[in-house]
Amino acid sequence: MNTFIIARRILNQLQGDKKYLALSIIAPLIIIYFLKLLFNAFPPNVPITNFTIPIGALIVHFLSFLLCAILLVQERTRGTLERMLISGYRRTSIIGGYTLGYLGLATIQAAAVLFESLWLFNLDYSGQTIFLLFIVIWLLAVVSVMLGIFISTFAQNEGHVFPFIPLIILPSVFLTGLIIDTNTLPGWAAFIGKCLPLHYAVNIIHEIIKPTYSLSSTYLDFTILIGYIFLLWILASLTLKETE
């Protein structure tokens, strides 16, 4: 019950901040449009369809992580987390409540990025493929929210969140198979890439956008992606603390 109470409070808070909601939804759409302009300048022989949806997933991953981390740090600096802990709220309930609260926004971002990508790039996929693509991006968004909550426990203010961006997001760009096959990377770099959730989302997307695909080949990647949600939930619950 405490989890749903916290989630409802977060939803009310988000609904009251119209500028934040508008920016959270419009920003990824603008980035996808800029991506379209970039890809239009590529030579015709570049298979841009192999990169479009994975880069869209990266955008959702980045924004969900960053916005959630910053907002939770603000909750801590305002003393909201401290009051909840003093009131007897369990850490798992607090993490679950924040996750549910931000999940709606992450879902809207995932849907907006996916359908704008399909429209702008004229991608012709079956209904089943589009549904699976949405599920993958949505799961990655959930992981990103959990990651943002976990990282926020190590930040005392909003500025402390930004050093984590190059440590998490940039390796996700270079080492997860988003741009090049991880098999061509040095062993240590490929290992780091495989520790990042985007790697498994990219693997699934590359598989299901093939003309013929087998869902059985994506079961392990789906399992690991879902496993990240529970792992980060546990880690965030263990490290959640009051303002120091």
N, C-alpha and C positions, 0 to 999 in steps of 0.2 A: 504493500500500500504506500509506503514512504517513497518508493521508486516512482510511482505514478504521480504522487503529489509534487515531487521535484520536477518531473517531466512536464506537468501542466504549468508549473511556474515558469519554466524555461520557454515554453510555447507562448505564454502570455507576454513574456519579456520580449521575445522575438517579434511578435505581432505588434507590439507597441513601438518598435524601432523600424519604421517604414523605410528610412534611408538605408539602414543596414541590410534589410531584406532585398531592396531593389538592387543595391550594389552587389550582393552575393549572387543574384540571379543574372544580372546584366553583364557583370564582369566576365564570366566564362564564355558568354555568347560573343562578346567583342573579341576575345582572344581567339575563338574558333574562326571568326571572320578574318582576322589577321593571318591565321594559319592558311586559310583559303587563298589569300593574296600571295603569300609566300610560295605555296605549291603551284600557283598559276605561273610563276616565273621559272619553275623547274623544266628541264628538257622533257619531251613527250615520253621518252623511254624509261623514265623513273616511275616505279610502281607506287604511286602515292597512296593508293588504297590500302597498302600494307601498313602505312604509318598513321592514317587518319584517325581510326578509332583508338588505337593505343595511345596516341598523343592526347586525344580527348579524355581518355581515362587518367592520364597523367595530370591534366588540368584539374579534374575533379579531385584527384588525390591531393594535389598541392593546396588547393583552396580550402577543402574540408579540413585538412590538417592545420593549416595556418589560422583560419578563422576560429576554429574550436579552441585551439591552444590559447589564442589571445583572449577570447571571451572568458575562458575559465580562469586565467590569470587575473583578469579584472574582478571576477567573483571573489577570488582570494584576497586581493588588495582591498576590496570593499568590506571584507569581514564576513561575507555570506557563508563561506565554507566553515569558518570558525563557529558561527552561530549554529549551523546544522550539526556539527560534531558535538558541540556542547549540549545540544538538545537531544542527543542520543541517537541520531541517525547513523546507521552502519555505513562503513565506507563502500561496501559493495552496492548498497542502495543508492548512495550518492552518485557513484560512477554510472550505475544503470539508469538513474533518472536523467543525468546529463546526456547520456548516449541516446535515450529515447527522445529527449527534447530536441537535440540537434539532428536526429535522423530524418525528420521531415524535410528540413532544408537540404540535407545531403541528397535525399531522394529527388527533389525538384532539380537540383543541380545536375544530377546524373541523367535524368530524363531530358533536360534542356540541351545538354551537351550532345547527347546521343542523337536526338532527332534533328538538331541543327546540322550536325555532321552529315547525317544521311541526306538531308535536303541540299545543303550547299555543294556537296561533292557528288551528288547524283548516284549514291550507292544503292544498288538494287539487291537487297537481301530478302530472303523469305521471312514470313512472320515469325517462324520458330527461331531463326537466326537472330532477328532483332530482339526478341524476348530474351534470348540467352545473353546477348550483348548487354542488355540493360541489367540483367542479374549480375553479371560480372562487374560492371562499373558500379552498381549499387553496393555489392559486397566490398569492393575496394573503398568506396566512400565510407562504409561503416568502419572498416579497418583504419581509415584516415582519421575519423572522429575519435576512435579509441587511442590512436597514436598521439593525436593532439592533446587529449586528456592526460595521457601518460607523460608527455614532454612537459606539460604545464606544471607538473609537480616539482620540476627542477628550476622553475623560473620564479623570481620574486617580483618582476614587473614585465610589461609587454616587451620591452627592449631585449630582455633575456631570451625571448623566444627566437629572435631572428638569427642568432648564431647556429641554431639547429637546422636552419634551412639548407645551407651548403653541406651539412653533415648527412642529411637524410635525402633531400630532394635531388641534388646534383648527382650523387652516386646512382640514384634511381634512373636518371636520364642516361647515364653513360654505361652502366654495368648490368642492366636487367634484360637486355635484348630488345630494348625499345628502338635503338638505332642500328646496332650490329649484333650478330649472333654471339652469344656468350661463349660458344666453343672456340672462337677466335681470340679470346682474351687470355691473358696469363692466368694460371690456376688460382692464384690468390685473389685476383680481381673477380674472376667468375664466382668464387666462393662468396665474396662480399655481395655480389649481385643476387645470388641465390638466397641470401639472408633477408632480402628486401621484398615486401609484399607485392610491389609492382611487377616483379619478375613473373610471378605465377598468374597474375591477371593478363599480362602480355602473352604468355604462353597459351592461355585459354583463348584469347581473342584471335591470335594467329591461327589457331586450329579451327575455330568455328566459322571464320570468314572464308575458309576454303570452299570450293564448289561442292565437294563431298567431304564430310567430316564424320568422325566417330566420337561420340560423347564419352565412350569408355576410356579414350586416351586422355581425357581431361579430368577424370575423377580424382587423381592424386593432387593436381593443382587446385581443384575446388576444395578438397579437404584441407590442404595447407592454408589456403586463403581464409577459410572459416576458422581454422585453428588459431590464426593470428588474432582474431577477434577475442577469443577466450583468453589467450595468453596475455594480451595487452590489458584486458579487463582485470585479470589477476594482478599483474604488475602494477597497474594504476591504483588498485585498491590497497596494495601493500605499501606503496610510496606516498599515498595521499596524506597531506599534512596541513596543519593550520599555517597562518601567516607567521613568519619568524620575525 
